Amino acid sequence: MSALEPRVTVVIPAYNEGDAIIPHLRRILEAVKLPCEVLVVVDTEEDTTLPAVRDYAARDGRLRAVVSTYGRGPARAIRFGFDQALAPVVVVTMADGCDDPQQIDQLTLLVERGVVIAAASRYMRGGQQVGGPPLKGLMSRTAGRSLQWFARVGTHDATNSFKAYNRDFVRSVGIESDSGFEIGIELVAKARRQRLPVAEIPTIWLDRSFGASNFKTKEWLPRYLRWYIHAYGPKGQEEDRS
């Protein structure tokens, strides 16, 4: 790999964030020291995020905005980002600034050392969640800890979207999620079924300071449950989707 090629692609699904996404992008581009590219993925050309990102990208060549051709929703945007990624490691983070961009390099290095997923964990020792809807937090914490205790998935926080992935692993097992943010737990479950290594580091998650969350608990809960159950299945190869 040449010095100019990115070692990590940061994928950010966005929906009508407008100029509010700029402070978060600035923090990411300042924090990541490894050669990187940052992809902001939107659903349509009409998304209000595009003008702000394109203006910023004109000043920083590591950043680019792309319009997904896979349909609407964060899951399709993330899958499109994986397929557009140039780097062998892909980090997924949200557009709301809740995640700590200073941990992107650390997560990337863990994947480079050999794990297929490196998770930023709110629920392991040293991690914390500050703010957010109490019911959503309780369900996420219960799911994450029980998956680690009983299924030994390698992380206490399978539902958190903020993770680094081996790109080839993701392309081999495929992404079946088609609308919500359940990709994180889907890929952890698939790694568990293949008995592939997953690691975690503690993170402090801060509830978004602007705008409203696009998370739809009632609509997406059944999809999370599907992958929660999948993680407990027997060892076996996932269908190759590369």
N, C-alpha and C positions, 0 to 999 in steps of 0.2 A: 504494500500500500504506500503510495507516495505521500509526502508531507502535506500536499494540498488536498488529498482526499479526506472526507470526513470520517471520523471514528464513531460518531454517534449522530443519528438523526432524531431530532426532537419533534414529535408530532403533537399538534395542538388542535383539537376539533373546536370550532368556534361557531357561534350563532348570534348574529346581530349584536356584537360587542361594541362596535363603533370605535371611537378613540379611546375608550376605557381599557382596551387591551394593551395599549402602548407601554404603560409603566411595567406591566408584567413581562412584556417582550424585552424591555430594556434590562430588567433584572436578570433574565435568562442569558442574554447576550453578554452581560458583564460577568456573570457567575461561571459560565462554562469556559474552561480553559483548554479542553481538548478540541482538536479540529472538529467542527460540527456544521450541520445544516439544521435550520429550524423551519418546519413546514406548518403553516397555519392553513387548516383545511376547512372550507365552508361548503355549503350545499348548493348555492346558486350565485350567479353573477350579481344579483341584487342585494346580497348580504351586506349590511352596513359595515362589517369588519374589513372588507376588501380595500376600500380607498385608504384607510389609515395604515394598513399593513403594507400595501404597495408603495406608499410614500416613504415609509420607514425602510423598506427593502432597497429603495434607490440609494440609501446611504449606508447600507450594510449588506454585503453580498452573501452573507450566511443565511439570510432570511428570504423566504419566498412564500407567496400566497398561492394556493391551488384550489381549484373548484372541483369537487368530487363529481365523478360521473356514475357513481354507484347508487344514487338515490339519497333521500333525506335521512337525517338522524345521526347521532354521534357514533354509533357502531359502524355504520357505513363510511363515515368520514375517517375514522381511525383505520379501518381496513384499507381504504384508499391510500392513506398515508403510509402504511406498511408497504404497499405495492409501489409507491413512488420513492421510497427511501433509498438513498445511495449508500448509506453506511451499514456495516454488519451488525450494529447494535442500534435498537430503536427504543427511545424513551417516550412514553405517553404521559403528558401532563395536561392539566385543564387550563382554560383561558381566563379563569377567574382569580388567579393569583393565590389560591389556597395552598399550593404545594411549594416546597422550598427548593428553588432552583440551584442552590449551592450543593445539593446532593446529586445532581445529574452526573457529574464526573465520577463520584464514588459508586453510583449504581452501574455506570458503564464499565468501570474497571472490574467489578464483580463478574459481569457477563464475560468480559474478556478473559477472566481467570477460569471460566468453565461452567458457570451455572447457566441454565437456559432462561431463568427469570430472576431478577433482583428486585425485591419489593421494598418500597418505603412503608414502614409499618407504624401505625398510630397506636397499636395495642400491645406491642412488646414492651419490655422494660426500657425506659428512657423515651418512649414515644408519648404523644399527647394529641388530643383533639380539642381545639378551642372553638366553642360556638357550634352552630349548626342545629337543625331540628333534633330535639331529644329522642323522638321515636326512631327516626332514621339512624341516629348514632347507636341506639341500643340494639337495633336489629343487625347493623353492620358489625358491631363489636361481638355480639353473640355468635354470628355466623363465622367470623374470622377466628375467634378463639377456639370454638368447637371443632372447626376444620383442622386446626393445628393439633389440638389435643387428641382427637380421635382418628383423623385421616392422615395425620402427619404430612401435611402438604408443604411444609417448609417455610411458612409465613403465618403470623397471627392476624394478618390483614389482607386476606385474599380479595376482598371487595374493593380495595382502594385502586383507583385508576392509575396512580402514580407508580409506574414500574418501568424497569428496563428489560428488554427482551433480546434474545438471540434471534435475529431476523430470519435465519434459515429454519430454525425450529418453528417459528410462527407460520412461515410459508408451507412447511411440510404438514403441519396438523390442520391448518386452515382456521378461519374464523367463521363461525356459524351465527353469531349474534347479529341481529339485523336492525336494531333500533336504539336500544339504550346503552348504558355504560357497563353492561355485564361482561364485557370482554375480559376484564381483569380476572374475574373468578373463573371464566371459561378456560382461559389459557393455563391458569394454575391447576385446575382440575385435569386438564389434558396432560400437563407435565407429570402430575401425580400418577395418572393411569399408565404412563410410560416409564415411571420410576426415574425420571430425570431430575437433576438437582435444582432446587430453588433456594435462594438465600434472602435474608432481609436485613435492613438497618432501621434503627428507630427514626421517626420523623415527627415533627410538630406541624400539624395541619391547622391552619387558621381559616375560619369561615370568611367567605368573600366579603369585601368591604364596599362593593358597589354592585348595582344591578340585582337581578333575581336569579335564583338557581333554576336550571332547566331540568333538574332531576324530578322524575315522575314516579313516586314510590309505589302507588297502587297499580299503575300500569306495568311497571317493570319487575315487581316482586316475584311473580311466577317464573320469569326468565332466570332470575338469580337462583331460585329454588331448584330449577332444572340442573344447573351446573353444580350446586351444592351437593345434590344427590349423586351426580356423575363422579364426583371426586372419590366416593366411597367404593366405586366399582373395582373389579379385579384388574390385575395388570394386563395390558394389551396394547397393541399398536393402534393409534388413531389412523383413520383413512388418510393416505398421502394426497394432499391437494395442491402440490406444487406444479 
